[in-house]
């Protein structure tokens, strides 16, 4: 499991809606096992956030790392998710990402368990 680029996650502050953040988290989860994220996902994210291709890729990889780590450590409450982040991380964004992870954790974990060995 690679280190999470928390600075790249701050690009989520450019999202116009919370729904976009949720969508990006789900999109990243769908491609969690891919060696490379699909170009269309990178481009769509870059366009949605008005960021460069490189920034979009860094953000998506950081989200993928965050979700993988949260599932790996079994983060099951706000405190265990907050422990993944640096203390100085943007409070509102941490809260939003924590909420998204908690709301999707059971579904994501079940998907991982059901698809092991494929």
C-alpha positions, 0 to 999 in steps of 0.5 A: 500500500503506497503513501497517500498524497493528502495534498492532492486530496485537497483538490476535492475542495474545487468540487461544486457539490458534495455529490461530485466527491461521492461520485469520484470516490465510487468511481475510484473504487470501481477501478481500485484494482486497475493498474492504470485508471481509465483515461476517460475517468482522469479526463472527466475528473480534470474537466469537472474540477478544472485541474490539469490531467496530472493533478486529476491523476494524482487526486484519483490515485490519492483517493484510491489509496485512502479508500484502500487504507480505510478498508484495510484497517477496517475504519468503522467510525469517524475517529478511526477514519480521522486517524488516517489523515494528518492532524492539519488536514482540512476539517470539512473535507476530512468530515465529508470524506469520512462520511462517504467512506462510512456510508460506503464501507459495508458495500465496498468491503462486501464487494472486495470479499465477494470478488477475492480470487477473481 
